[in-house]
Amino acid sequence: MKKSTIVTILFLIQCIAFAQPYVPGVSYFGRANYIEYMAGNLPLIITVPHGGGLTPGEIPDRTCGDETVTDSYTIELARSIQEEITEVTGCFPHVIICHLKRTKLDANRDLDIAACVNEFAETAWKEFHLFIDSAKESVEKKSGKGLLIDLHGHGHAIQRLELGYLLTAAQLAYSDAVLNTPACINLSSIRNLIGTNVNGLQHSELLHGAFSLGTMFEAKGYPAVPGIDEPHPYSGEPYFSGGYNTERHGSMKEGTIDAIQI
């Protein structure tokens, strides 16, 4: 296939992604069903970049990048979360899933490392992020702001949720006074929330205060870091602070969609 033809197809995909009137609760698929978008009508977006199991022959195994490990059961978890939220609220979160195995595509990396210059993997990567962009646009139009959860698994020995705000373990250990400075706030994937939350909570409080996400998980019996009991990982403890999706689709650089990697 000529490069000009591929560019034209991708342009049309982009136009369709933004123009299509998505119906909440209905799934839409990209080329070859590699990417799935379950449309929503809540200001919540859940992305699943590493849970897929498809290994099509048209995409060779990746030879670039640093990781090829699949996150176990994250697609099933995302569907369960969506179903539970719908049962409670009658509404739907937006859910975007990459069904390709991570050996074929890493949807949480920039394009060069994600797809290793394979045209079909590149198309899937672009569809994944275009569906996220469509969900963000819908949330911003309807609610003004929202939250994106980038859902992952981990094999670390400490069984707890690791909440990634793009701050390293060392940065999370800073004093509250330092965490609340513009220098730290500008590194955070929830930068928009810091200035718009209804209780006027500061950055440090949103990270590990009484109303932080980690503390709310703890209260329900799910250990999490950061939170009020564990405001930061301790020296030597493994911790995922967030990645490409959290940076690209969160509010660190711009926009009103905050993002947290879990």
C-alpha positions in Angstrom: 0.0 0.0 0.0 1.3 3.4 -1.0 2.2 5.8 1.8 -0.2 8.5 0.3 -3.0 5.9 0.5 -2.3 5.2 4.1 -2.2 8.9 5.0 -5.6 9.3 3.3 -7.1 6.4 5.2 -5.8 7.7 8.5 -7.2 11.2 7.7 -10.7 9.6 7.0 -10.5 7.6 10.2 -9.8 10.8 12.1 -12.7 12.6 10.5 -15.0 9.7 11.2 -13.8 9.5 14.8 -14.7 13.1 15.5 -17.9 13.3 13.4 -19.6 10.1 14.3 -22.6 10.4 16.8 -21.6 7.8 19.3 -24.4 6.2 21.3 -23.6 5.7 25.0 -23.3 2.0 25.9 -22.5 0.9 22.3 -19.1 -0.4 21.2 -17.4 0.9 18.1 -14.3 -0.7 16.6 -11.4 0.4 14.5 -9.8 -1.5 11.6 -9.8 -5.3 12.1 -11.4 -4.8 15.6 -8.0 -4.2 17.2 -9.3 -1.1 19.1 -12.7 -0.9 20.8 -14.4 2.2 22.1 -17.4 1.8 24.4 -19.0 5.2 24.2 -20.2 6.9 27.4 -22.1 9.8 28.8 -20.3 10.3 32.1 -17.2 12.5 32.7 -15.1 9.4 33.3 -12.8 7.8 30.7 -11.1 4.4 31.3 -8.3 3.3 29.0 -6.8 -0.2 28.8 -3.6 -0.2 26.7 -1.9 -3.4 27.8 -4.6 -6.1 28.3 -5.1 -7.4 24.7 -4.4 -10.9 23.5 -4.7 -10.6 19.7 -1.5 -11.6 17.7 -2.3 -11.1 14.0 0.3 -12.2 11.5 0.2 -8.9 9.6 1.9 -7.2 12.6 5.3 -8.7 13.5 6.4 -8.9 17.1 7.9 -5.6 18.3 11.7 -5.4 18.3 11.8 -1.8 19.8 10.8 -0.5 23.1 11.5 -1.8 26.6 8.4 -3.8 27.6 6.2 -6.5 26.0 4.4 -7.9 29.1 0.6 -8.2 29.1 -1.4 -6.8 32.0 -3.6 -9.6 33.3 -7.3 -9.2 33.4 -7.4 -5.4 32.8 -9.9 -5.7 30.0 -12.2 -7.8 32.2 -11.7 -5.4 35.1 -12.6 -2.4 32.9 -15.8 -4.1 31.7 -16.7 -4.9 35.3 -16.1 -1.3 36.4 -18.3 -0.1 33.5 -21.1 -2.5 34.3 -21.1 -1.6 38.0 -21.1 2.1 37.3 -23.9 1.6 34.8 -25.9 -0.5 37.3 -25.5 2.2 40.0 -26.0 5.3 37.9 -27.8 4.2 34.7 -25.1 6.0 32.7 -21.9 4.9 31.0 -18.2 5.7 31.4 -16.2 5.9 28.2 -14.0 2.8 27.8 -11.2 2.5 25.2 -9.5 -0.9 24.9 -6.5 -2.1 22.8 -7.1 -5.7 22.0 -3.7 -6.2 20.5 -1.2 -8.1 22.6 1.6 -5.9 23.8 4.1 -7.8 21.7 2.4 -6.3 18.7 1.5 -2.8 20.0 2.2 -0.8 23.1 -0.5 1.8 23.3 1.1 3.5 26.2 4.2 4.7 24.3 4.9 7.2 21.7 4.3 6.0 18.1 7.8 5.0 17.1 8.3 2.7 20.1 4.6 1.7 20.2 4.4 0.3 16.7 7.9 -0.2 15.5 7.1 1.3 12.1 4.5 -1.3 11.1 1.6 0.4 9.2 -1.1 -1.7 10.7 0.1 -1.2 14.3 0.5 2.5 13.6 -3.1 2.6 12.4 -4.3 0.9 15.6 -2.2 3.2 17.8 -3.8 6.3 16.1 -7.3 4.8 16.4 -6.7 4.2 20.1 -5.7 7.8 20.8 -8.4 9.2 18.4 -11.1 7.4 20.3 -9.7 8.8 23.6 -9.7 12.3 22.0 -13.3 11.8 21.0 -14.2 10.7 24.5 -12.4 13.8 25.9 -14.2 16.1 23.5 -17.5 14.6 24.5 -16.8 15.0 28.2 -15.6 18.6 27.9 -18.7 19.6 25.9 -21.1 18.0 28.3 -19.4 18.4 31.7 -16.6 20.9 31.2 -14.0 18.7 32.8 -13.5 15.0 33.6 -11.2 12.2 34.8 -9.3 9.6 32.7 -8.1 6.4 34.4 -5.3 4.6 32.6 -5.8 1.0 33.9 -2.9 -1.4 34.3 -1.7 -4.4 36.3 1.7 -4.9 38.1 3.7 -7.8 39.4 5.2 -6.0 42.3 5.5 -7.9 45.6 3.6 -5.3 47.6 -0.1 -5.9 46.8 -1.6 -2.4 46.6 -2.9 0.0 44.0 -0.2 2.3 42.6 -1.7 5.7 41.6 0.4 7.5 39.1 0.2 11.3 38.9 3.4 11.7 36.9 5.3 12.4 40.1 8.1 10.1 41.1 8.3 8.3 44.4 10.9 10.9 45.5 8.7 13.8 44.5 5.7 12.4 46.4 7.9 12.4 49.5 8.3 16.2 49.3 6.8 18.2 52.0 3.2 19.5 51.5 4.6 23.0 51.1 6.8 21.9 48.2 4.1 19.8 46.6 1.9 22.9 46.5 4.4 25.0 44.7 3.8 25.9 41.0 6.9 23.9 40.1 5.4 20.6 41.4 1.8 21.4 40.3 3.0 21.9 36.7 4.4 18.3 36.7 1.1 16.8 37.9 -1.4 15.0 35.6 -4.3 16.5 37.8 -3.2 20.1 37.3 -6.6 21.2 36.2 -8.3 19.6 39.3 -6.0 21.6 41.6 -7.6 24.8 40.5 -11.2 23.6 40.0 -12.1 21.2 42.8 -15.2 22.2 44.7 -13.6 22.0 48.1 -10.6 24.1 47.2 -8.2 21.3 48.2 -4.5 21.8 47.5 -2.3 19.6 45.4 -0.9 17.7 48.4 -4.4 17.1 49.8 -5.5 15.7 46.4 -2.5 13.4 46.4 -2.6 12.0 50.0 -5.2 13.9 52.0 -8.4 12.7 53.6 -10.3 13.1 50.3 -7.6 11.8 48.0 -8.3 8.9 45.7 -5.8 6.7 47.5 -7.5 7.4 50.8 -10.9 6.5 49.4 -9.6 3.2 48.1 -8.0 2.5 51.5 -11.4 3.2 53.2 -13.0 0.5 51.0 -10.3 -2.1 51.8 -7.9 -1.6 48.8 -4.4 -0.5 49.9 -3.2 2.3 47.7 -0.2 4.7 47.4 -0.2 7.7 47.6 -2.9 8.1 50.3 -3.3 9.2 53.8 -1.8 6.0 55.3 1.0 5.8 52.7 1.7 9.2 51.3 4.6 8.0 49.2 6.4 4.7 48.4 9.4 4.2 50.6 13.0 3.9 49.4 13.5 0.8 47.3 9.8 0.0 46.8 8.8 -0.3 43.2 6.2 2.2 42.0 4.7 3.2 38.6 4.2 6.9 38.5 2.3 7.1 35.1 3.3 7.0 31.5 2.6 8.3 28.0 -1.1 8.1 28.2 -1.2 9.9 31.6 1.0 12.7 30.2 -0.7 13.0 26.8 -4.3 12.8 27.9 -4.1 14.4 31.4 -4.1 18.1 32.2 -0.4 18.5 32.9 0.2 20.4 29.7 -3.3 21.6 28.9 -7.0 20.9 29.0 -9.6 20.0 31.6 -9.3 16.2 31.6 -7.2 15.1 34.6 -5.6 11.6 34.4 -4.4 9.0 36.9 -2.7 5.8 36.1 -3.8 2.9 38.3 
